[in-house]
């Protein structure tokens, strides 16, 4: 059963590692136009569609769940919704590699360990130690992958700086030795811009330049700190999906007691969790639609492909979590613990394979080799996590 569970989990990770590709090229939609529809179809409706297909009279189990049980799961989903926004903002501040490393590391740590306290089930000491060793190895793999991202980003910036630093070709004089206006910019240092003392003017320009650099340096540090905090919050928010799912186990138990296959009954946690996620994501997307006045995106020429992209993205995104929920029911009592680690780790490998196929590392051989090492370390970590599940 456990082996079958890991095979099902592998299918879930194929979806999880692939849905990021779907978020590319959704033009002519703006981000907010795409995200508003994705929030409705993917986050709100898809959990109900899957439950309606696989669980007879599924809504009865949800309405039979006390509100005191529902709200923690909804709140966890709302936090996840906010964190998904923080995740995208943090990338703008400190870069995708560092954000991904922080996000995945904290998500795995909280998303695997907190459910143990919620379920009030603990593995043996040897199994717990093995799990923590697997977590530590996984973190090393994440750090190595982040390092690959930094190497690639540094090389890319050097290349861009090299292009920007190329000297502008001096304007060619005409037959009389004159330079035509507009063909170049010349600074008459001897006279100064307003005819004053050139030495004092140059000193003033130097002082202004130093002040500007200091201000920029201070702002960069501030943005890095903000981005770092957002990345930490996004990691906790990613873990909130798994944590919220364990808070929402009540209707799952009701369905199981009524004879529903546990593999399918586990899907009942997601309509609760992602109702909260829908509120956060849809609310922010509508705010951006109003602010940017981009409602007209829905009627732009060629938008048919964008609508199709929304449907595809919604299916692939939720398929990852739907199949993951099925897999955890097959992995035993600690399925939500070890399953979450394996789910994220394998998905990261799949995402990197897509990156290699999409030639994201082309022209960066050193960074590519480091990324390969990182993936190998993650695979080793997942083997250790699998062993810990067998020992639990």
C-alpha positions in Angstrom: 0.0 0.0 0.0 2.8 2.4 0.9 4.6 1.7 -2.4 1.4 2.4 -4.3 1.0 5.6 -2.3 4.4 6.8 -3.4 3.6 6.0 -7.0 0.4 8.0 -6.7 2.4 10.8 -5.0 4.8 10.7 -8.0 1.8 11.5 -10.3 0.9 14.4 -8.0 4.4 15.8 -8.2 4.3 15.6 -12.0 1.3 18.0 -11.9 2.9 20.2 -9.1 6.2 20.5 -10.9 4.5 21.3 -14.3 1.8 23.8 -13.4 4.3 26.7 -13.3 4.8 26.3 -17.0 1.1 27.0 -17.4 1.5 30.5 -15.8 3.7 31.6 -18.7 2.3 33.4 -21.8 -1.3 34.1 -20.9 -1.4 37.3 -23.0 -3.5 39.2 -24.0 -4.7 38.9 -20.4 -2.9 41.0 -17.8 -1.8 39.2 -14.6 -4.9 40.4 -12.7 -7.3 39.4 -15.5 -5.7 35.9 -15.6 -5.5 35.6 -11.8 -9.2 36.6 -11.2 -10.4 33.8 -13.5 -7.9 31.3 -12.1 -9.1 32.1 -8.6 -12.7 31.4 -9.6 -12.1 28.2 -11.7 -9.0 26.7 -10.1 -9.1 27.8 -6.4 -12.9 27.9 -5.8 -14.6 25.5 -8.3 -12.0 22.8 -9.0 -12.1 21.3 -5.4 -15.9 21.1 -5.6 -15.8 19.6 -9.1 -13.5 16.8 -8.1 -15.5 16.1 -5.0 -18.8 16.0 -6.9 -17.4 13.5 -9.4 -15.7 11.2 -6.9 -17.8 11.5 -3.7 -21.6 10.9 -3.8 -23.6 13.6 -2.0 -20.3 15.3 -1.0 -21.8 18.6 0.0 -23.7 16.8 2.8 -20.5 16.1 4.6 -19.3 19.7 4.3 -22.6 21.1 5.6 -22.6 18.6 8.5 -19.2 19.9 9.7 -19.5 22.4 12.6 -18.4 25.9 12.0 -15.9 25.7 14.9 -14.2 23.0 12.8 -14.5 24.8 9.5 -13.0 28.2 10.3 -9.4 27.1 11.2 -9.1 25.4 7.7 -10.6 28.5 6.0 -8.3 30.8 7.9 -5.2 28.6 6.9 -6.4 28.8 3.3 -6.8 32.6 3.5 -3.2 32.9 4.9 -2.0 30.7 1.9 -3.8 33.1 -0.5 -2.1 36.1 1.0 1.3 34.3 1.0 1.0 33.6 -2.7 0.9 37.3 -3.3 3.8 37.9 -0.9 5.8 35.2 -2.8 5.5 37.1 -6.1 6.4 40.4 -4.5 9.4 38.9 -2.7 10.8 37.7 -6.0 10.8 41.3 -7.2 12.9 42.3 -4.1 15.4 39.5 -3.6 15.2 37.2 -6.7 13.5 33.9 -7.5 16.4 31.6 -6.4 16.6 32.9 -2.8 12.8 33.2 -2.5 12.3 29.6 -3.7 14.9 28.3 -1.3 13.5 30.0 1.7 9.9 29.2 0.7 10.5 25.5 0.1 12.7 25.1 3.2 10.2 26.6 5.6 7.2 25.1 3.9 8.7 21.6 4.2 9.7 22.1 7.8 6.3 23.5 9.0 4.1 21.5 6.6 5.5 18.2 7.7 6.0 18.7 11.5 3.0 20.8 12.5 0.5 18.1 11.2 2.0 15.7 13.8 0.8 17.9 16.6 -2.6 18.4 15.0 -3.1 14.7 14.4 -1.5 14.0 17.9 0.4 11.1 16.3 4.1 10.8 16.6 6.5 8.3 15.0 9.1 6.3 16.9 12.2 8.1 18.0 14.3 6.4 15.3 11.7 7.3 12.6 11.6 10.9 13.7 15.4 11.2 13.7 15.5 9.7 10.2 12.8 12.1 9.0 14.8 15.1 10.4 18.0 13.8 8.8 16.0 13.7 5.5 14.8 17.2 6.1 18.3 18.4 6.7 19.6 16.8 3.5 16.7 18.3 1.6 17.6 21.8 3.0 21.2 21.3 1.7 19.8 20.4 -1.7 17.6 23.6 -1.7 20.7 25.7 -0.7 22.7 24.2 -3.6 19.9 24.9 -6.0 19.6 28.5 -4.7 23.4 28.8 -5.2 22.9 27.7 -8.8 20.4 30.5 -9.2 22.7 33.0 -7.7 25.5 32.0 -10.1 23.3 32.3 -13.1 21.9 35.6 -11.9 25.4 37.0 -11.2 26.7 35.9 -14.6 23.6 37.4 -16.3 24.1 40.8 -14.5 27.8 40.8 -15.5 26.9 40.3 -19.1 24.3 43.1 -19.0 26.8 45.4 -17.3 29.3 44.6 -19.9 26.9 45.6 -22.6 26.0 48.8 -20.8 29.6 49.7 -20.2 30.6 49.6 -23.9 31.8 53.0 -24.9 29.6 55.0 -27.2 31.2 55.6 -30.5 32.5 59.2 -30.7 30.6 61.4 -33.2 32.4 61.8 -36.5 33.3 65.4 -37.5 32.3 66.7 -40.9 34.8 68.0 -43.6 35.2 71.3 -41.7 35.9 69.5 -38.3 32.5 70.3 -36.8 30.3 67.8 -34.9 26.7 67.8 -35.9 24.2 68.6 -33.1 22.5 65.6 -31.6 25.2 63.1 -32.7 26.9 63.1 -29.3 26.9 64.6 -25.9 29.9 66.7 -24.9 30.5 68.2 -21.5 32.7 71.4 -21.4 34.4 70.8 -18.1 36.5 73.9 -18.4 33.5 76.2 -18.5 31.1 74.2 -16.3 27.3 74.0 -17.0 26.6 77.6 -15.9 29.9 79.2 -16.5 31.0 79.0 -12.8 34.2 77.6 -11.2 34.6 74.1 -12.8 36.5 72.7 -9.8 33.8 73.5 -7.2 31.1 72.3 -9.7 32.9 69.0 -10.1 33.2 68.6 -6.3 29.5 69.3 -5.9 28.7 66.7 -8.6 30.9 64.2 -6.8 29.2 64.9 -3.5 25.7 64.5 -5.1 26.9 61.2 -6.7 28.1 59.8 -3.3 24.9 60.8 -1.6 22.8 59.2 -4.3 24.8 56.0 -4.0 24.4 55.9 -0.2 20.7 56.5 -0.6 20.4 53.7 -3.1 22.5 51.4 -0.9 20.2 52.1 2.1 17.1 51.5 0.0 18.5 48.2 -1.3 19.1 47.0 2.2 15.6 48.0 3.2 14.0 46.2 0.2 16.2 43.1 0.9 14.9 42.9 4.4 11.3 43.4 3.3 11.8 40.7 0.6 13.3 38.3 3.1 10.4 38.7 5.6 7.9 38.2 2.7 9.8 35.1 1.6 9.6 33.7 5.2 5.9 34.5 5.3 5.3 32.9 1.9 7.0 29.7 3.1 4.7 29.6 6.2 1.8 30.2 3.9 2.7 27.3 1.6 2.8 25.1 4.6 -0.6 26.4 5.6 -2.2 24.3 2.8 -1.1 21.1 4.4 -1.8 22.3 7.9 -5.2 23.6 7.0 -6.0 20.2 5.4 -5.4 18.5 8.7 -7.6 21.0 10.5 -10.3 20.1 8.0 -10.3 16.3 8.5 -13.8 16.2 10.1 -15.8 15.8 6.9 -13.2 13.3 5.6 -13.9 11.2 8.7 -17.7 11.5 8.2 -17.4 10.4 4.6 -15.1 7.5 5.5 -17.6 6.3 8.2 -20.4 6.4 5.6 -18.4 4.1 3.4 -16.6 6.5 1.0 -13.2 5.2 -0.1 -10.6 7.0 2.1 -8.6 7.8 -1.0 -11.5 9.9 -2.3 -12.8 11.1 1.0 -9.5 12.9 1.6 -10.5 15.4 -1.1 -13.1 16.9 1.2 -10.5 19.0 3.0 -9.8 21.1 -0.1 -13.1 22.9 -0.6 -12.7 24.2 3.0 -9.1 25.3 2.8 -9.3 26.9 -0.7 -12.5 28.8 0.1 -10.3 30.9 2.3 -7.6 31.0 -0.5 -10.2 32.1 -3.0 -11.3 35.1 -0.9 -7.7 36.4 -0.6 -6.6 35.8 -4.3 -9.9 36.9 -6.0 -10.1 40.0 -3.7 -6.6 41.1 -4.6 -7.1 40.3 -8.4 -10.3 42.4 -8.5 -8.5 45.2 -6.7 -5.8 45.2 -9.4 -8.5 45.0 -12.1 -10.2 48.1 -10.8 -7.0 50.0 -10.1 -5.4 49.3 -13.5 -8.7 49.4 -15.4 -8.0 46.1 -17.2 -11.5 44.6 -17.4 -11.3 45.1 -21.2 -8.7 42.3 -21.3 -11.6 39.8 -21.3 -12.7 41.0 -24.8 -9.3 41.7 -26.4 -8.6 40.1 -29.8 -7.0 36.7 -29.4 -8.2 36.2 -25.8 -9.6 32.8 -26.6 -6.2 31.2 -26.0 -5.9 33.0 -22.7 -9.3 31.5 -21.6 -8.0 28.1 -22.6 -4.8 28.7 -20.6 -6.9 29.5 -17.5 -8.8 26.2 -17.8 -5.6 24.2 -18.3 -3.8 25.9 -15.5 -6.7 25.5 -13.1 -6.9 21.7 -13.9 -3.1 21.1 -13.6 -2.8 23.1 -10.4 -5.6 21.4 -8.5 -4.8 18.0 -9.9 -1.5 18.2 -8.0 -3.3 18.7 -4.7 -6.2 16.4 -5.5 -3.9 13.5 -6.3 -1.6 14.4 -3.3 -4.6 14.1 -1.0 -5.3 10.6 -2.4 -1.7 9.6 -1.9 -1.5 10.7 1.7 -4.4 8.4 2.6 -2.4 5.5 1.2 0.9 6.3 3.0 -0.4 5.5 6.5 -0.8 7.5 9.6 2.1 9.8 8.7 1.2 10.3 5.1 0.6 14.1 5.6 4.0 14.3 7.3 6.4 12.5 5.0 4.1 13.0 2.0 4.5 16.7 2.1 8.3 16.6 2.1 8.3 14.2 -0.8 5.6 16.1 -2.6 7.6 19.4 -2.6 11.0 17.8 -3.1 10.0 15.8 -6.1 8.0 18.7 -7.6 11.1 20.9 -7.3 13.0 18.3 -9.4 10.2 18.1 -12.0 10.2 21.9 -12.2 14.0 22.0 -12.7 13.7 19.4 -15.5 11.2 21.6 -17.2 13.7 24.4 -16.8 16.4 22.3 -18.5 14.0 21.4 -21.3 13.0 25.1 -21.7 16.8 25.9 -22.0 16.7 28.2 -19.0 20.3 27.2 -18.2 21.6 27.5 -21.7 24.8 29.5 -21.7 25.3 29.0 -17.9 27.3 25.7 -17.7 28.6 26.3 -14.2 25.2 27.2 -12.8 23.7 24.2 -14.6 26.2 21.7 -13.1 25.5 23.1 -9.6 21.8 22.7 -10.2 22.3 19.1 -11.2 24.2 18.5 -8.0 21.3 20.1 -6.1 18.8 17.8 -7.7 20.9 14.7 -6.9 21.0 15.8 -3.2 17.2 16.3 -3.1 16.7 12.8 -4.5 19.0 11.4 -1.8 16.9 13.3 0.8 13.7 11.8 -0.5 15.1 8.3 -0.2 15.8 9.0 3.5 12.3 10.4 4.0 10.8 7.3 2.4 12.9 5.1 4.7 11.5 7.1 7.7 7.9 6.4 6.6 8.7 2.7 6.6 10.1 2.9 10.1 7.1 4.9 11.6 
